[in-house]
Amino acid sequence: MVKVFIDGKAGTTGLRIFDRLSCRKDIELLTLNDNERKNSEMRREMINSSDISFLCLPDDAAREAVSFVTGNTKIIDTSTAHRTLDGWSYGFPELSQKHWENIVNGKRIAVPGCHASGFASLMYPLIKSGVLSVNYPITSFSITGYSGGGKKMIAEYQSENKDVGLDSPSQYALSQNHKHLKEMQKICGFANAPIFSPIVSNFYSGMAVSVPLFTSMLKRNVGVEEIKEILTEHYDGSKLIKVTNSSEQDSMIAANKLSGKDTMQLVVSGNEERVILTSLFDNLGKGASGAAVECMNLMLGIDETTGLEL
């Protein structure tokens, strides 16, 4: 039986991972009580007693946790700390066969950020296909549920006396220094970081990451159907990612459509001049905890959907 420890189980990502693993018969969950979970020596002991440890921690604490490893413990880190570092496998197996193999054979996995997951799911296949230039002036906007902000933000949104401004969608990271930008640029290979406009709104979980494109600025003359075909071919056989177009949708796309799920849906909309690509998923699912469990399953050599909500 595989021994698993979740360092940071009390946070939203850790709690969702615990929920996905707690009923599994192939997993032995190692836990610390509330008085022990911030004790460095106890954490060190649990990490080195485990076969796989999930890190659901702030960046500095995640780096500290990695320094605790003295044996063969494999690490799956959900923080920002290691996503663009050499020696770490990027935890999005559907991007390419190489990404898949790096996770299967890896000992250090960095789970993508939620916004970055949606962005990469759309952009990576188009760059790989030769349709999209790495010099394209990319912009992206993303709307997410408030659970992505952690316990403090959840408490603010769920408070009976919450600020009236929280009833409205709120744009943030206005200085264009969002922590996911580095991986959005590096993983996809863009020459420059995108202009990125994230928005948090008054719903618990789910998100929609969108990227608009002018077809006249693409490297090949393609429109909505051709772009859909590229994405469909790229994700052919995926058990978690499906591609549709706007004709198969209602007149509006709800950002919370896949709340509670670990799947992802890519929607191609627009016309022959202007295309809008949208990635729909749960920020705590394929955007965090679900992706982490998927990576663990691959590392264990079992079906990647084991224990996930499809």
C-alpha positions as MATLAB code, in Angstrom:
seq = 'MVKVFIDGKAGTTGLRIFDRLSCRKDIELLTLNDNERKNSEMRREMINSSDISFLCLPDDAAREAVSFVTGNTKIIDTSTAHRTLDGWSYGFPELSQKHWENIVNGKRIAVPGCHASGFASLMYPLIKSGVLSVNYPITSFSITGYSGGGKKMIAEYQSENKDVGLDSPSQYALSQNHKHLKEMQKICGFANAPIFSPIVSNFYSGMAVSVPLFTSMLKRNVGVEEIKEILTEHYDGSKLIKVTNSSEQDSMIAANKLSGKDTMQLVVSGNEERVILTSLFDNLGKGASGAAVECMNLMLGIDETTGLEL';
ca = [
       0.000    0.000    0.000;
       1.284    3.462   -0.952;
       1.928    5.825    1.957;
       0.845    9.391    1.211;
       1.276   12.562    3.271;
      -0.433   15.887    2.573;
       1.650   18.732    3.990;
      -0.864   21.573    4.327;
      -3.992   19.424    4.518;
      -5.936   22.211    6.263;
      -5.929   24.466    3.190;
      -8.485   24.351    0.375;
      -6.219   22.419   -2.018;
      -5.104   19.992    0.690;
      -8.659   19.368    1.843;
      -9.798   18.538   -1.692;
      -6.859   16.143   -2.173;
      -7.679   14.492    1.162;
     -11.292   14.140    0.068;
     -10.256   12.454   -3.204;
      -7.898   10.024   -1.431;
      -9.649    9.258    1.849;
     -11.860    6.481    0.443;
      -9.194    4.763   -1.648;
      -8.118    1.256   -0.651;
      -4.679    1.538   -2.313;
      -3.625    4.564   -0.236;
      -2.533    4.873    3.389;
      -2.863    8.494    4.424;
      -0.311    9.704    6.970;
      -1.701   12.565    9.048;
      -0.737   15.017   11.752;
      -3.145   16.498   14.278;
      -3.735   20.247   14.501;
      -1.068   20.660   17.188;
       1.559   18.920   15.069;
       0.919   20.082   11.505;
       3.129   23.201   11.792;
       5.910   21.414   13.684;
       8.863   21.213   11.299;
      10.316   18.057   12.804;
       6.979   16.263   12.668;
       6.505   17.346    9.055;
      10.030   16.162    8.226;
       9.282   12.774    9.750;
       6.010   12.375    7.864;
       7.498   13.425    4.537;
      10.321   10.902    4.847;
       7.938    8.187    6.026;
       5.813    8.606    2.913;
       6.205    7.284   -0.608;
       4.583   10.431   -2.013;
       4.040   13.778   -0.303;
       1.737   16.510   -1.568;
       2.783   20.052   -0.700;
      -0.189   22.405   -0.300;
       1.776   25.269    1.180;
       2.957   28.838    0.585;
       6.064   28.994   -1.607;
       8.661   29.367    1.162;
       7.156   26.541    3.186;
       7.106   24.338    0.077;
      10.817   24.974   -0.494;
      11.469   24.123    3.146;
       9.475   20.887    2.810;
      11.556   19.820   -0.204;
      14.723   20.410    1.824;
      13.419   17.917    4.409;
      13.620   14.995    1.969;
      16.482   12.629    2.770;
      15.268    9.447    1.069;
      13.232    8.436   -1.965;
      10.028   10.313   -1.207;
       8.401   11.686   -4.331;
       7.041   15.230   -4.157;
       3.957   16.723   -5.801;
       4.035   20.463   -5.143;
       0.917   22.587   -5.687;
       2.652   25.904   -4.892;
       4.237   28.364   -7.311;
       7.738   27.649   -6.014;
       9.002   25.067   -8.523;
       6.898   25.354  -11.690;
       9.556   26.886  -13.911;
      12.638   25.226  -12.399;
      14.838   22.651  -14.121;
      14.588   19.223  -12.543;
      10.850   19.547  -11.922;
       8.220   17.956  -14.153;
       5.315   20.220  -15.079;
       2.139   18.483  -13.935;
      -0.003   18.776  -17.067;
       0.372   15.366  -18.752;
      -1.992   16.105  -21.652;
       0.249   18.843  -23.061;
       2.562   16.343  -24.756;
       3.929   12.823  -24.610;
       7.076   14.235  -23.043;
       5.097   15.914  -20.264;
       3.284   12.622  -19.672;
       6.522   10.617  -19.505;
       8.230   13.161  -17.258;
       5.414   12.783  -14.736;
       5.333    8.986  -14.961;
       9.080    8.788  -14.379;
       9.474   11.864  -12.190;
      10.231   12.338   -8.519;
       9.508   16.063   -8.382;
       6.224   17.259   -9.888;
       5.074   20.886   -9.951;
       1.295   21.154  -10.373;
       0.321   24.046  -12.694;
      -1.397   27.145  -11.422;
      -5.130   27.281  -12.107;
      -5.048   30.253  -14.529;
      -1.936   28.830  -16.182;
      -3.655   25.465  -16.674;
      -6.455   27.052  -18.675;
      -4.065   29.238  -20.653;
      -1.651   26.419  -21.516;
      -4.470   24.041  -22.443;
      -5.411   26.454  -25.236;
      -2.090   27.926  -26.327;
       0.314   24.982  -26.198;
      -1.438   22.957  -28.953;
      -1.687   25.972  -31.263;
       2.012   26.772  -30.927;
       2.943   23.103  -31.353;
       0.828   22.884  -34.514;
       2.571   25.891  -36.071;
      -0.591   27.998  -36.233;
       0.337   30.463  -33.496;
       3.597   32.406  -33.390;
       5.531   32.697  -30.150;
       5.686   36.428  -30.950;
       1.901   36.870  -31.093;
       0.819   39.710  -28.718;
      -1.309   37.467  -26.495;
      -3.966   38.718  -24.125;
      -6.032   36.590  -21.754;
      -8.804   37.132  -19.245;
      -9.926   34.712  -16.580;
     -12.856   34.624  -14.179;
     -12.605   32.401  -11.121;
     -14.511   31.465   -8.014;
     -13.358   32.894   -4.709;
     -12.082   29.574   -3.322;
      -8.921   30.178   -5.364;
      -7.993   32.909   -2.893;
      -7.735   30.502    0.047;
      -9.282   30.535    3.485;
      -9.041   34.290    4.064;
     -10.846   35.155    0.835;
     -13.435   32.416    1.381;
     -14.199   33.869    4.806;
     -14.569   37.369    3.327;
     -16.986   36.235    0.630;
     -19.026   34.075    2.989;
     -19.265   36.666    5.758;
     -22.741   37.990    6.560;
     -21.209   41.462    6.741;
     -19.134   41.265    3.574;
     -18.258   44.405    1.652;
     -20.852   45.230   -0.996;
     -18.049   45.291   -3.570;
     -17.707   41.528   -3.232;
     -21.133   41.120   -4.836;
     -19.564   42.237   -8.079;
     -16.811   40.625  -10.195;
     -13.464   42.203   -9.273;
     -10.437   42.497  -11.513;
      -7.071   42.163   -9.770;
      -3.305   41.829  -10.486;
      -3.591   45.176  -12.261;
       0.189   45.713  -12.253;
       0.589   42.739  -14.635;
       2.726   40.830  -12.127;
       0.423   37.884  -11.453;
       2.368   34.928  -10.055;
       1.204   32.580  -12.851;
       2.625   34.735  -15.668;
       6.092   33.176  -15.600;
       4.800   29.663  -16.219;
       2.216   30.873  -18.755;
       5.045   32.326  -20.804;
       7.678   29.621  -20.293;
       5.566   26.490  -20.660;
       3.988   27.723  -23.897;
       7.222   29.261  -25.184;
       5.992   32.806  -25.808;
       8.613   35.469  -26.391;
       6.744   37.821  -24.065;
       4.356   37.394  -21.163;
       0.685   37.892  -22.050;
      -1.414   40.827  -20.934;
      -3.449   39.023  -18.308;
      -6.668   40.160  -16.642;
      -7.839   37.809  -13.864;
     -11.228   38.408  -12.253;
     -12.621   36.918   -9.032;
     -16.372   36.692   -8.577;
     -19.003   35.726   -6.036;
     -19.208   31.964   -6.612;
     -17.277   29.278   -4.766;
     -15.427   27.312   -7.441;
     -15.016   26.960  -11.174;
     -13.294   29.140  -13.725;
     -13.219   30.200  -17.353;
      -9.900   31.221  -18.911;
     -10.278   32.878  -22.317;
      -7.868   33.950  -25.047;
      -9.004   36.048  -28.061;
      -7.187   35.695  -31.395;
      -7.254   37.604  -34.693;
      -7.123   34.970  -37.438;
      -5.352   37.435  -39.756;
      -2.392   37.441  -37.353;
      -1.987   33.664  -37.266;
       0.768   31.873  -39.205;
      -1.768   29.921  -41.273;
      -5.179   30.830  -42.653;
      -7.415   29.022  -40.187;
     -10.789   29.775  -38.641;
     -13.055   28.415  -35.937;
     -13.448   24.896  -37.330;
      -9.755   24.443  -38.109;
      -8.741   25.595  -34.632;
     -11.278   23.242  -33.093;
      -9.820   20.392  -35.188;
      -6.294   21.193  -33.956;
      -7.387   21.128  -30.314;
      -9.511   18.022  -30.824;
      -6.628   16.139  -32.423;
      -4.217   17.256  -29.706;
      -6.456   15.972  -26.903;
      -7.689   12.903  -28.758;
      -7.975   10.034  -26.296;
      -7.857   12.269  -23.214;
     -10.142   11.087  -20.431;
     -10.264   14.485  -18.750;
     -10.202   17.101  -21.535;
     -12.922   17.512  -24.162;
     -13.239   20.055  -26.988;
     -16.500   21.637  -28.165;
     -17.542   24.736  -30.060;
     -20.056   27.477  -29.387;
     -22.735   25.837  -31.533;
     -22.857   23.067  -28.923;
     -23.204   25.572  -26.084;
     -25.938   27.804  -24.784;
     -25.733   31.490  -25.617;
     -23.604   32.044  -22.508;
     -20.712   30.134  -20.896;
     -20.962   29.783  -17.114;
     -17.590   29.827  -15.340;
     -18.896   27.469  -12.640;
     -20.138   24.821  -15.085;
     -17.554   22.239  -13.961;
     -17.511   23.131  -10.265;
     -16.778   20.005   -8.241;
     -15.373   18.138  -11.250;
     -11.790   17.240  -12.178;
     -12.366   17.505  -15.924;
     -11.736   20.338  -18.411;
     -13.753   21.551  -21.396;
     -12.295   23.680  -24.199;
     -14.739   25.819  -26.152;
     -13.987   27.396  -29.554;
     -16.197   30.400  -30.389;
     -16.213   33.366  -32.734;
     -16.032   33.725  -36.508;
     -13.537   33.618  -39.358;
     -11.940   36.916  -38.292;
     -11.976   36.801  -34.496;
     -11.843   33.640  -32.396;
     -12.344   33.288  -28.652;
     -10.927   30.186  -26.977;
     -12.193   29.309  -23.502;
     -11.006   26.693  -21.029;
     -13.617   25.657  -18.452;
     -12.724   23.733  -15.290;
     -12.787   23.841  -11.496;
      -9.958   25.899  -10.015;
      -9.772   23.276   -7.233;
     -10.138   20.380   -9.694;
      -8.063   20.288  -12.882;
      -6.728   23.646  -11.658;
      -5.211   22.251   -8.439;
      -6.187   19.188   -6.400;
      -7.595   17.080   -9.225;
      -4.476   17.712  -11.309;
      -2.286   16.732   -8.347;
      -4.127   13.435   -7.847;
      -3.984   12.767  -11.601;
      -0.184   13.158  -11.457;
       0.033   10.794   -8.476;
      -2.002    8.175  -10.335;
       0.365    8.329  -13.295;
       3.384    8.053  -10.997;
       1.798    4.910   -9.515;
       1.198    3.429  -12.956;
      -2.585    3.331  -12.648;
      -5.435    4.919  -14.618;
      -5.061    8.686  -14.330;
      -8.756    9.169  -13.479;
      -8.720    6.909  -10.397;
     -10.564    8.633   -7.550;
     -11.422   11.708   -9.611;
     -14.829   13.258  -10.253;
     -15.574   13.037  -13.982;
];
